[in-house]
Amino acid sequence: MTPRQIADIGVARLGLPVPTGKLVTIQALAQALANPQTAYVFEEAVLEWIGTRELESECLEALCALALAQVRPEMISRVRRVIPQPSLASDVLVSLASGNPTVLPSWSGCHAGPAPQLLDLRGEEKALRAGTFIPPAFAHALERLEESSGRPLVRQWAFEFSVLRERVSSSTDGHFEYFLGRQRENVAQFVARQGHLARSSYLRTLACAVERWGMPQHLAVDYALLALPAEPLFLKLAPGDAPPWAGSLHERTYEESDVKEELVRDSLQLAEVAGNRRVMHLSAAIGDAPLCHVELTVFAVVCAEGLPNAKHALGFYDHMLGNLTPARDSLRAFVCPDLGLEGTEELGFVPTVLPLIGANVGYLQTDFVGRIPYVPLASASLPQLEMAPGVGGAQLTSQGVPVGEFACWYWNWQPSHPRGWPSPIGCCSTLTREAADRLEADLGGRIQHVWKLTTWTRQTEYGEWARAKHVGVLSSGPPHH
């Protein structure tokens, strides 16, 4: 095979319907584009791929690789010329790739024009609102814009969808049974043709609103971010190889008679002793057998005295989702805030971590939506706490000095899993012992661990799973000051 044939095959893997497969492909393409020895042949393959896409949403996936690779200025100029379906979202990614704002002078031709008044679009509206092939967040976003502007944006979305569906060569999703294997009752997320049609129609609706109805472009860009395949900084983050200690964590055997607290304590010890660290968050399977599956989630909290209420603390961390997340420094790093102690008296504990997932979530983040990663908060003596993501996680640094680690890894990964199970990955955030001591001193207490152990058991390999949940607190003794 020639180098160009190899590059074409690599780029074609963007057509896989499995989000994780797409993300791995994007990261591999970014490496090839950044390597002087392979850059030219992969640039040509990527340009041809982009130029032959029928839908705005499909173009975005290849542009993600360009944004990661930070390609040559000449390549950016060629990309701008070759994109057949420009959109507000493609402008965002090209801007990230070039480091410069790229705004089209006109959005003419990037939409179908306002929907005819007498056209019956009730079927398209119902399908788009149903949330079966595109998340409900898209309909909700346009409903909010419609309420504030008085413009028929949801109807326009339905119109753009009907126009695209007639224009493209194929609008069917195909069959995904191959990716489910024998476990047909499993659940999975696939990026299907209908989803690309709906996302592209959404972007075309925003372009129409800017050109025909005077919608401010900066506002339209904010709404276009919803259609990105992933929040840009998450393009750099992907599970990698499991840490050495994780094998012992995942492969343990579980019995109903096991003392739950001892299971949790042993699991924490594996992670902490291996790196001489303190666990701030851990989420992973700690047993996976044909008749039993066990999931463990652990959060660190700081208490001045006594023990926290486990259910209350676990609920608080769940409530953080969508409300708190680290700041984003473009494509460089997550920057964790210092929340201080204000308002924590009523909680009975001080939170120490916050979710990495933010307000905008793309389909390439599927694994991290199914298992939410949390990272430590900054504090007075751990200022400027940052994480520059990579494959397998990243170091946590305070003012540039390493103080911890975030690890994420694949474990028995498959494109589908039984309903209700977390994603087949593991996540663990740790601080060094010295950094954890400083955090305890800043927050005026000692680190305790609240935990949730969820078990799924069944009598036969084809039987129904029975789910049970246990929660508790592990005391870690007095602080080491």
C-alpha positions in Angstrom: 0.0 0.0 0.0 1.1 3.5 -0.7 1.4 6.2 2.0 -1.6 8.0 0.5 -3.7 4.8 0.6 -2.8 4.3 4.3 -3.7 7.9 5.0 -7.0 7.6 3.2 -7.9 4.5 5.2 -7.0 6.3 8.4 -9.1 9.3 7.6 -12.0 7.1 6.5 -12.3 5.8 10.1 -14.0 9.1 10.9 -17.0 7.4 9.4 -17.2 4.9 12.2 -20.5 5.3 14.1 -18.9 4.7 17.5 -17.9 7.9 19.3 -14.8 6.4 20.9 -13.6 5.1 17.6 -14.0 8.6 16.1 -12.1 10.2 19.0 -9.2 7.8 18.7 -9.1 8.4 15.0 -9.1 12.2 15.5 -6.2 12.0 17.9 -4.2 9.7 15.6 -4.8 12.0 12.7 -3.6 15.0 14.8 -0.4 13.2 15.5 0.1 12.4 11.8 -0.6 16.0 10.8 1.9 17.3 13.4 4.7 15.0 12.3 6.8 16.5 9.4 7.3 13.0 8.0 3.6 12.3 7.5 2.1 15.7 7.5 1.8 16.2 3.7 0.2 12.9 2.8 -2.3 13.2 5.7 -3.1 16.8 4.9 -4.1 15.8 1.4 -6.2 12.9 2.7 -8.0 15.2 5.2 -8.6 17.9 2.7 -10.2 15.4 0.3 -12.4 14.0 3.1 -13.6 17.4 4.1 -14.2 18.4 0.5 -16.5 15.4 -0.1 -18.7 15.7 2.9 -22.3 16.4 2.3 -23.2 17.7 5.8 -21.9 20.5 8.0 -21.7 18.2 11.0 -19.5 15.7 9.2 -16.9 18.4 8.3 -16.5 19.2 12.0 -15.0 15.8 12.8 -12.0 16.3 10.4 -11.6 19.9 11.6 -11.2 18.6 15.1 -8.0 16.9 14.1 -6.7 20.1 12.5 -7.5 22.1 15.7 -5.5 19.6 17.7 -2.5 19.5 15.3 -2.2 23.3 15.0 -1.4 22.9 11.3 0.6 25.2 9.0 -1.0 28.5 7.9 -1.0 27.4 4.2 -3.1 24.3 5.3 -5.6 26.6 7.0 -6.1 28.6 3.8 -6.7 25.4 1.8 -9.2 24.2 4.4 -11.2 27.4 4.2 -11.4 27.0 0.4 -12.3 23.3 0.4 -15.1 23.2 3.1 -18.2 22.6 1.1 -20.6 23.3 4.0 -19.3 26.2 6.2 -21.0 26.8 9.5 -20.6 28.8 12.6 -19.2 25.7 14.3 -16.6 25.1 11.5 -15.5 28.8 12.0 -14.9 28.0 15.7 -12.7 25.0 14.9 -10.8 26.7 12.1 -10.1 29.6 14.5 -8.7 27.2 17.0 -6.5 25.6 14.4 -5.2 28.9 13.1 -5.1 30.9 16.3 -7.0 33.7 14.5 -10.7 34.6 14.2 -12.2 33.4 10.9 -15.6 34.9 10.2 -17.3 34.4 6.9 -18.3 37.7 5.3 -21.7 36.3 4.5 -23.8 33.3 5.4 -25.6 33.3 2.1 -25.9 29.8 0.8 -25.3 28.3 4.2 -29.1 27.8 4.8 -32.2 27.2 2.8 -33.9 30.6 3.6 -36.9 31.1 5.8 -39.4 28.2 5.8 -42.5 28.7 3.6 -45.5 29.6 5.8 -47.9 27.0 4.4 -45.5 24.0 4.4 -46.5 21.3 6.8 -43.5 20.5 9.0 -45.2 18.9 12.0 -43.7 15.5 11.3 -40.2 16.9 11.2 -40.7 19.0 14.3 -42.0 16.0 16.2 -39.0 13.8 15.1 -36.5 16.5 16.1 -38.1 17.1 19.5 -38.3 13.4 20.3 -34.6 13.2 21.2 -34.2 9.8 19.6 -31.4 10.7 17.2 -30.3 14.1 18.6 -30.2 15.1 22.3 -33.2 17.2 23.6 -30.7 20.0 24.4 -30.8 21.1 20.7 -34.6 21.6 20.8 -34.4 23.3 24.2 -31.7 25.7 22.9 -33.8 26.8 19.9 -37.0 27.1 22.0 -35.1 29.5 24.3 -34.0 31.6 21.3 -37.5 31.5 19.8 -39.0 32.7 23.1 -36.5 35.7 23.3 -36.5 36.6 19.6 -40.1 35.8 18.5 -38.7 34.1 15.4 -39.9 30.5 14.4 -36.5 28.8 15.0 -37.8 25.3 15.7 -39.9 25.4 12.5 -36.9 26.7 10.6 -34.9 23.8 12.0 -37.5 21.3 10.8 -37.5 23.0 7.4 -33.7 22.8 7.1 -33.9 19.1 8.1 -36.5 18.4 5.4 -34.4 20.2 2.8 -31.2 18.3 3.7 -32.9 15.0 3.9 -34.0 15.4 0.3 -30.6 16.7 -0.9 -28.1 14.1 0.6 -27.3 10.8 -1.1 -28.5 8.8 1.9 -30.5 9.7 5.0 -30.8 6.2 6.6 -28.9 5.1 9.7 -28.1 1.6 8.7 -27.8 -1.2 11.2 -25.7 -1.2 14.4 -26.2 -4.8 15.5 -22.6 -5.6 14.6 -21.4 -3.4 17.4 -23.7 -4.9 19.9 -22.5 -8.5 19.4 -24.6 -11.1 21.1 -25.7 -8.7 23.8 -28.7 -7.2 22.0 -30.2 -5.9 25.3 -27.1 -3.7 25.8 -27.2 0.1 25.3 -24.8 2.2 23.3 -24.5 5.6 21.7 -23.9 5.7 17.9 -23.4 8.7 15.7 -25.9 8.0 13.0 -26.8 9.7 9.7 -30.0 11.1 11.1 -28.0 12.7 13.9 -25.7 14.4 11.5 -28.7 15.6 9.5 -30.3 17.1 12.6 -27.0 18.7 13.8 -26.3 20.2 10.4 -29.9 21.5 10.2 -29.4 23.1 13.6 -26.3 24.9 12.3 -28.0 26.0 9.2 -30.9 27.4 11.3 -28.4 29.6 13.2 -26.9 30.8 9.9 -30.3 31.8 8.7 -31.0 33.6 12.0 -27.8 35.6 11.6 -28.3 36.6 8.0 -32.1 37.0 7.7 -33.2 37.8 11.2 -30.4 39.9 12.6 -29.3 37.5 15.3 -25.9 38.8 16.8 -23.1 36.6 15.5 -21.5 36.2 18.9 -24.8 34.9 20.3 -25.1 32.5 17.4 -21.6 31.2 18.0 -22.4 30.5 21.6 -25.3 28.3 20.5 -23.3 26.7 17.7 -20.9 25.3 20.3 -23.6 22.8 21.2 -23.1 21.2 17.8 -19.4 20.6 18.2 -18.4 16.9 18.3 -16.7 17.6 21.7 -15.9 20.5 23.8 -12.5 21.4 22.2 -10.3 20.9 25.3 -11.8 17.4 25.7 -10.4 16.5 22.2 -7.0 16.2 24.0 -8.3 14.0 26.8 -8.9 10.3 26.2 -8.5 7.2 28.3 -5.2 5.4 28.0 -3.5 2.4 29.4 -4.5 1.3 32.9 -2.1 2.2 35.8 -0.2 -0.7 37.2 -2.3 -0.9 40.3 -5.6 -0.9 38.4 -5.4 -4.6 37.4 -5.6 -5.7 41.0 -8.5 -3.3 41.5 -10.6 -4.5 38.6 -10.0 -8.2 38.8 -10.9 -8.9 42.4 -13.6 -11.4 43.2 -16.8 -10.2 45.0 -19.1 -12.1 47.4 -22.3 -10.8 48.8 -21.0 -11.6 52.3 -17.9 -9.3 51.8 -17.7 -6.4 54.3 -18.3 -3.4 52.1 -16.1 -1.0 54.0 -13.2 -3.4 53.7 -13.7 -3.6 49.9 -13.6 0.2 49.7 -10.6 0.5 52.0 -8.6 -2.1 50.1 -9.5 -0.4 46.8 -8.3 3.0 48.1 -5.1 1.5 49.5 -4.2 0.1 46.1 -4.4 3.5 44.5 -2.8 5.4 47.3 0.1 3.2 48.3 1.1 2.7 44.6 1.9 6.4 44.2 2.2 7.6 47.8 -0.8 9.7 47.2 -4.2 10.5 48.6 -7.3 9.7 46.5 -9.6 12.7 45.9 -11.9 10.9 43.5 -12.1 7.3 42.2 -14.7 5.7 39.9 -14.1 2.2 38.5 -15.3 -1.3 38.3 -13.9 -3.4 41.2 -15.3 -6.7 40.0 -16.6 -8.0 36.7 -17.7 -11.6 36.3 -20.5 -13.2 34.3 -22.9 -13.2 37.3 -21.7 -10.2 39.2 -20.5 -6.6 38.3 -19.4 -4.2 41.0 -18.9 -0.4 40.6 -17.2 1.8 43.2 -17.3 5.6 43.4 -15.3 7.5 46.1 -15.2 11.2 46.8 -12.9 13.0 49.3 -14.4 15.7 51.6 -12.8 17.6 54.4 -14.5 17.7 57.8 -13.5 19.8 60.8 -15.1 17.3 63.2 -17.1 14.1 63.1 -18.1 12.3 59.9 -20.1 13.6 57.0 -23.5 12.3 55.9 -22.6 10.0 53.0 -25.9 10.3 51.1 -25.9 14.1 51.5 -22.2 14.4 50.3 -22.8 12.1 47.3 -25.9 14.1 46.4 -24.0 17.3 46.6 -21.4 16.1 44.2 -24.1 15.0 41.8 -25.7 18.4 42.1 -22.4 20.0 41.0 -23.0 18.7 37.4 -24.0 21.5 35.2 -23.3 24.1 37.9 -19.6 24.0 38.6 -16.6 23.0 36.5 -13.0 24.2 36.0 -12.4 27.1 33.7 -11.0 26.4 30.3 -7.8 28.1 29.0 -8.5 27.6 25.3 -6.9 24.3 24.2 -4.2 24.5 26.9 -5.6 23.5 30.3 -8.4 23.1 32.7 -8.0 25.7 35.5 -9.6 24.7 38.9 -11.1 27.4 41.1 -10.7 27.9 44.8 -14.2 27.9 46.3 -13.0 28.6 49.9 -15.1 27.8 53.0 -18.0 30.2 52.5 -21.4 28.4 52.8 -19.9 25.1 53.8 -21.0 25.3 57.5 -24.5 24.1 56.6 -23.1 21.3 54.5 -21.2 19.7 57.4 -18.2 19.2 55.1 -16.0 21.0 52.6 -16.0 19.7 49.0 -12.6 19.0 47.5 -13.3 18.2 43.9 -15.6 19.3 41.0 -16.7 17.7 37.8 -14.6 18.1 34.6 -17.7 18.0 32.4 -19.1 21.4 31.5 -22.2 22.8 30.1 -21.6 21.8 26.4 -21.1 18.1 25.9 -20.4 16.5 22.5 -20.9 12.9 21.4 -17.1 12.3 21.5 -17.3 12.7 25.2 -19.6 9.7 25.6 -17.2 7.7 27.8 -16.8 10.7 30.2 -20.5 11.3 30.3 -21.1 7.7 31.3 -18.5 8.0 34.0 -18.0 11.6 35.2 -14.4 12.5 36.1 -13.8 14.9 39.0 -10.6 16.8 39.7 -9.4 18.6 42.9 -10.2 22.2 43.7 -7.6 24.8 44.3 -6.9 26.3 47.8 -4.9 29.0 49.4 -1.7 27.0 49.4 -2.5 25.1 46.1 -3.2 28.2 43.9 -3.4 28.1 40.1 -4.3 24.4 40.1 -4.3 23.3 36.5 -4.5 20.2 34.3 -3.2 20.1 30.7 -5.0 17.0 29.4 -3.5 14.2 27.3 -4.2 10.6 26.5 -4.4 8.7 29.8 -5.0 11.8 31.9 -2.5 14.5 33.0 -0.4 15.9 35.9 -2.1 18.4 38.2 0.1 21.4 38.8 0.0 24.3 41.2 2.0 27.3 39.9 3.7 24.9 37.5 4.8 22.5 40.3 3.3 18.9 40.1 1.0 18.2 43.0 -1.1 15.4 41.8 -2.5 13.4 38.9 -5.6 12.6 37.0 -5.7 9.2 35.4 -8.3 7.7 33.1 -8.1 4.4 31.3 -10.0 1.8 29.3 -11.0 -1.5 31.0 -12.7 -4.3 29.1 -13.9 -1.6 26.8 -16.8 -2.4 24.4 -19.0 -0.1 22.3 -22.1 -1.2 24.4 -22.8 -2.3 28.0 -25.8 -3.3 30.0 -28.3 -0.6 30.7 -27.5 1.5 33.8 -23.8 0.5 34.0 -21.2 3.3 33.8 -18.8 3.5 30.8 -16.1 0.8 30.6 -13.3 3.1 31.7 -11.8 4.1 35.1 -11.0 7.5 36.5 -8.9 8.5 39.5 -7.7 11.9 40.8 -5.0 12.0 43.4 -2.9 14.5 45.3 0.6 13.9 46.6 0.6 13.4 50.4 2.3 16.7 50.9 -0.3 18.5 48.7 -3.2 16.7 50.6 -1.7 17.9 53.9 -1.7 21.5 52.6 -5.3 21.1 51.5 -6.4 19.8 54.9 -4.6 22.8 56.6 -6.3 25.3 54.2 -9.8 23.8 54.8 -9.4 23.3 58.5 -10.1 19.6 58.9 -9.2 16.1 57.7 -9.9 14.2 54.6 -12.7 11.7 54.8 -13.9 9.5 52.0 -17.6 9.0 51.1 -18.3 6.1 48.9 -21.0 4.3 46.9 -20.8 0.7 46.0 -23.3 -0.5 43.3 -23.6 -4.2 42.5 -25.4 -6.0 39.7 -26.0 -9.7 40.2 -27.9 -12.5 38.4 -28.5 -16.2 38.7 -27.6 -17.3 35.2 -25.5 -15.7 32.4 -28.7 -14.8 30.5 -30.8 -13.8 33.5 -32.0 -10.4 34.6 -29.6 -8.2 36.5 -30.6 -7.2 40.1 -29.1 -3.9 41.3 -28.2 -3.0 44.9 -26.5 0.1 46.3 -24.6 0.7 49.5 -23.1 4.0 50.7 -20.8 4.9 53.6 -17.9 6.9 55.0 -14.3 5.9 55.6 -12.5 7.8 58.3 -8.9 8.5 57.6 -7.8 9.5 61.0 -6.3 12.8 62.2 -4.6 15.1 59.6 -0.8 14.8 59.1 0.4 18.3 59.9 
